[in-house]
């Protein structure tokens, strides 16, 4: 029987092997003491197994509260634990409860982070993964051989549907590939969801009829499941190609329900991500996280950006991009969404470190606040990526491309 193996980074005042054994028991057939019915046959079939323990280091201060050490020693290790898929089958919520449930409550740990998950091959027969992914999103937008250039409606909340549509028209004429609602906007007093869809899609459809290019607009449909399904159909009927979900807010089952509809590309916004990963010894690493959402079926997933405005390091962002691009189960692909304080100046370093243009490159202020206007903002980003692929640095690119040069003047000190 196939098994799923999870890799954890742990810290414990006890022997790491002993702590890992407690984790395996708590998260499968065992509890803190033997109980009637817990036969050897049952344990052989359903008990989790500690596959390996790799000691890393010992520190004197615990990362988070837990059992106190008697000698001020807390041991860190990488442990691998496996479960038979008989325990949860192909039920993603129960899989999450197994891999990320009560184990975070276990007192033996003063640090625990899920780093990776090895998914069995049979999961490919039960989860179709992203319906569009990288190639599908390229086909929908007509963009090849460069990143999709995108932006976010700003101000995040407050524009009317008509004002939003006016901004979309400006961006469409500028050559934008992708636009999205902000995650804070779904349906507000002055921007009802249905009305916003109608006004925005009038502009997008008219532009498509005129130019042959259909801009991908990610409408934020986040809400209760029935509400999301209604909004999904509204976008489909209006001629849209994409919907956005705040995946941590909606949850795995709700997101999968929407992804399973299969008509729209799904933009997975990970707002709330810092709560799950910012502490180095608590939560989940992006490598494991993105695999779960890939199974659920999201087509696009945020990864932050180089030199971003948040806390995340460039190394972490690069690792996240590579994780999304690594095929899962023989070919699932998720389009990495690079965002957070981006403008064209980060393109050369992003390309140098990832060697890919399979990205949705999002800039809010980097486009909308360009000194020559939004159209020049879009052009500047396209120029920046061409320069990056050509091996040019910021200074050399600024000598060639006037719109990018103005970006450097405006944003180069940020």
QUICORGI-V499898 format. One record per residue. N is the residue number from 1. RES is the residue in one letter. SS is DSSP state (H for helix, E for strand, - for the rest). PHI is phi in degrees with one decimal (NA if undefined). Layout:
n res ss phi
N RES SS PHI
N RES SS PHI
This chain:
n res ss phi
1 X - NA
2 X - -62.7
3 X E -130.0
4 X E -102.4
5 X E -113.3
6 X E -112.5
7 X E -107.8
8 X E -121.8
9 X E -99.4
10 X E -121.7
11 X E -134.7
12 X E -155.7
13 X - -79.0
14 X - -99.2
15 X - -61.5
16 X H -54.3
17 X H -63.6
18 X H -68.9
19 X H -63.7
20 X H -63.7
21 X H -65.0
22 X H -62.9
23 X H -58.2
24 X H -61.1
25 X H -70.2
26 X H -62.4
27 X - -99.1
28 X - -145.6
29 X - -88.9
30 X - -99.4
31 X - -145.1
32 X - -72.7
33 X - -147.9
34 X - -65.7
35 X - -127.1
36 X - -58.2
37 X - 93.3
38 X - -83.6
39 X - -79.3
40 X H -62.0
41 X H -63.1
42 X H -62.6
43 X H -65.7
44 X H -61.0
45 X H -85.3
46 X H -115.7
47 X - -71.4
48 X - -70.7
49 X E -120.1
50 X E -82.3
51 X E -86.2
52 X E -163.9
53 X E -135.8
54 X E -115.5
55 X E -67.6
56 X E -111.5
57 X E -166.3
58 X E -121.5
59 X E -122.3
60 X - -102.2
61 X - -125.9
62 X - -70.9
63 X - -73.3
64 X - -139.4
65 X - -62.1
66 X - -177.2
67 X - -64.5
68 X - -85.0
69 X - -81.2
70 X - -82.1
71 X - -131.4
72 X - 57.8
73 X - -123.4
74 X E -126.3
75 X E -97.8
76 X E -109.7
77 X E -156.7
78 X E -102.5
79 X E -121.2
80 X E -118.9
81 X E -126.6
82 X E -123.6
83 X E -131.0
84 X E -69.0
85 X H -69.8
86 X H -61.2
87 X H -69.0
88 X - -139.0
89 X - 59.3
90 X - -117.6
91 X - -100.1
92 X H -63.6
93 X H -60.7
94 X H -71.7
95 X H -59.6
96 X H -62.9
97 X H -61.8
98 X H -75.0
99 X H -82.2
100 X H -139.0
101 X - -93.8
102 X H -65.6
103 X H -59.3
104 X H -72.6
105 X H -92.9
106 X - -65.2
107 X - -67.4
108 X - -64.0
109 X - -105.4
110 X - -109.2
111 X E 178.6
112 X E -161.5
113 X E -140.2
114 X E -78.1
115 X E -98.9
116 X E -160.6
117 X E -136.2
118 X E -94.0
119 X - -93.6
120 X - -66.4
121 X H -60.8
122 X H -65.0
123 X H -63.9
124 X H -65.3
125 X H -82.1
126 X - -117.5
127 X - -128.1
128 X - -78.0
129 X - 70.2
130 X - -59.5
131 X - -76.2
132 X - -117.7
133 X H 59.9
134 X H -64.3
135 X H -66.2
136 X H -65.0
137 X H -68.0
138 X H -64.3
139 X H -65.5
140 X H -64.2
141 X H -97.9
142 X - 71.8
143 X - -108.4
144 X - -129.1
145 X - 64.0
146 X - -160.2
147 X - -65.1
148 X E -69.9
149 X E -100.0
150 X E -133.4
151 X E -148.5
152 X E -119.9
153 X - -65.1
154 X - -130.3
155 X - -59.1
156 X - -58.8
157 X - -133.9
158 X - 130.4
159 X - -73.8
160 X - -78.4
161 X H -55.5
162 X H -67.8
163 X H -65.8
164 X H -61.8
165 X H -63.4
166 X H -63.5
167 X H -65.9
168 X H -60.5
169 X H -62.4
170 X H -61.2
171 X H -68.4
172 X H -61.7
173 X H -66.8
174 X H -80.6
175 X - 96.2
176 X - -65.2
177 X - -99.6
178 X E -147.2
179 X E -136.4
180 X E -138.0
181 X - -62.7
182 X - -70.8
183 X - -65.5
184 X - -82.5
185 X - -109.9
186 X - -128.7
187 X - -147.1
188 X E -111.4
189 X - -58.8
190 X - -105.3
191 X E -144.6
192 X - -59.0
193 X H -55.2
194 X H -60.4
195 X H -67.0
196 X H -65.3
197 X H -58.8
198 X H -59.7
199 X H -68.7
200 X H -67.7
201 X H -70.8
202 X H -58.3
203 X H -67.5
204 X H -65.7
205 X H -66.1
206 X H -63.8
207 X H -64.8
208 X H -65.1
209 X H -62.9
210 X H -80.0
211 X H -112.7
212 X - 85.1
213 X - -105.8
214 X - -103.5
215 X - -69.8
216 X E -86.1
217 X E -114.9
218 X E -94.4
219 X E -77.9
220 X E -78.6
221 X - -97.0
222 X - -52.3
223 X - 170.3
224 X - -67.1
225 X H -58.7
226 X H -61.6
227 X H -64.8
228 X H -63.9
229 X H -63.3
230 X H -63.5
231 X H -67.0
232 X H -57.3
233 X H -64.0
234 X H -61.4
235 X H -65.1
236 X H -59.2
237 X H -66.3
238 X - -84.8
239 X - 94.4
240 X - -74.4
241 X - -123.1
242 X E -152.2
243 X E -133.8
244 X E -107.4
245 X E -129.9
246 X E -80.0
247 X H -65.0
248 X H -70.6
249 X H -79.3
250 X H -78.7
251 X - 94.0
252 X H -64.9
253 X H -67.0
254 X H -65.3
255 X H -64.1
256 X H -61.7
257 X H -58.0
258 X H -71.3
259 X H -59.9
260 X - -65.6
261 X - -64.8
262 X - 78.7
263 X - -96.7
264 X - -106.4
265 X E -68.3
266 X E -109.6
267 X E -91.8
268 X E -90.0
269 X E -94.2
270 X - -99.0
271 X - -52.0
272 X - 96.8
273 X H -60.0
274 X H -57.3
275 X H -61.5
276 X H -90.2
277 X H -141.7
278 X - -62.8
279 X - -75.6
280 X - -65.3
281 X - -126.5
282 X E -157.0
283 X E 106.2
284 X E -143.1
285 X - -82.2
286 X H -61.0
287 X H -56.6
288 X H -75.8
289 X H -57.8
290 X H -68.0
291 X H -65.6
292 X H -65.6
293 X H -75.0
294 X H -65.5
295 X H -60.9
296 X H -66.2
297 X - 114.6
298 X - -67.2
299 X - -97.2
300 X E -134.6
301 X E -144.3
302 X E -66.4
303 X E -131.3
304 X E 69.2
305 X - -157.0
306 X - -60.7
307 X - 50.4
308 X - -78.6
309 X - -87.8
310 X - -100.4
311 X - -88.3
312 X - -72.8
313 X - -75.9
314 X H -61.9
315 X H -59.4
316 X H -65.5
317 X H -63.4
318 X H -61.0
319 X H -61.4
320 X H -66.4
321 X H -60.8
322 X H -65.0
323 X H -63.1
324 X H -64.3
325 X H -80.9
326 X - -77.3
327 X - -58.9
328 X E -108.3
329 X - 54.0
330 X - 88.3
331 X - 156.7
332 X E -58.4
333 X - -132.6
334 X - -115.4
335 X E -78.3
336 X E -68.9
337 X E -105.2
338 X E -89.8
339 X - -154.7
340 X - 91.4
341 X - 65.9
342 X - -88.2
343 X - -147.9
344 X H -64.1
345 X H -63.7
346 X H -87.6
347 X H -60.3
348 X H -58.2
349 X H -70.4
350 X H -61.9
351 X H -69.1
352 X H -57.8
353 X H -89.1
354 X H -113.9
355 X - 55.4
356 X - -141.7
357 X - -112.6
358 X - -80.5
359 X E -141.5
360 X E -102.3
361 X E -99.2
362 X E -102.4
363 X - -136.4
364 X - -88.7
365 X H -61.7
366 X H -61.0
367 X H -103.5
368 X H -69.7
369 X - -102.0
370 X - -60.1
371 X - -61.8
372 X - -99.6
373 X - 102.2
374 X H -58.1
375 X H -60.9
376 X H -67.8
377 X H -63.0
378 X H -65.0
379 X H -59.2
380 X H -61.4
381 X H -69.0
382 X H -62.2
383 X H -63.9
384 X H -61.6
385 X H -74.0
386 X H -63.5
387 X H -63.3
388 X H -60.7
389 X H -64.9
390 X - -78.9
391 X - 83.7
392 X - -89.5
393 X - -85.0
394 X H -61.4
395 X H -63.4
396 X H -67.3
397 X H -65.0
398 X H -65.6
399 X H -72.5
400 X H -95.6
401 X - -112.2
402 X H -65.7
403 X H -65.6
404 X H -65.9
405 X H -58.6
406 X H -66.3
407 X H -62.3
408 X H -62.5
409 X H -61.6
410 X H -80.0
411 X H -111.2
412 X - -64.9
413 X - -93.3
414 X - -84.9
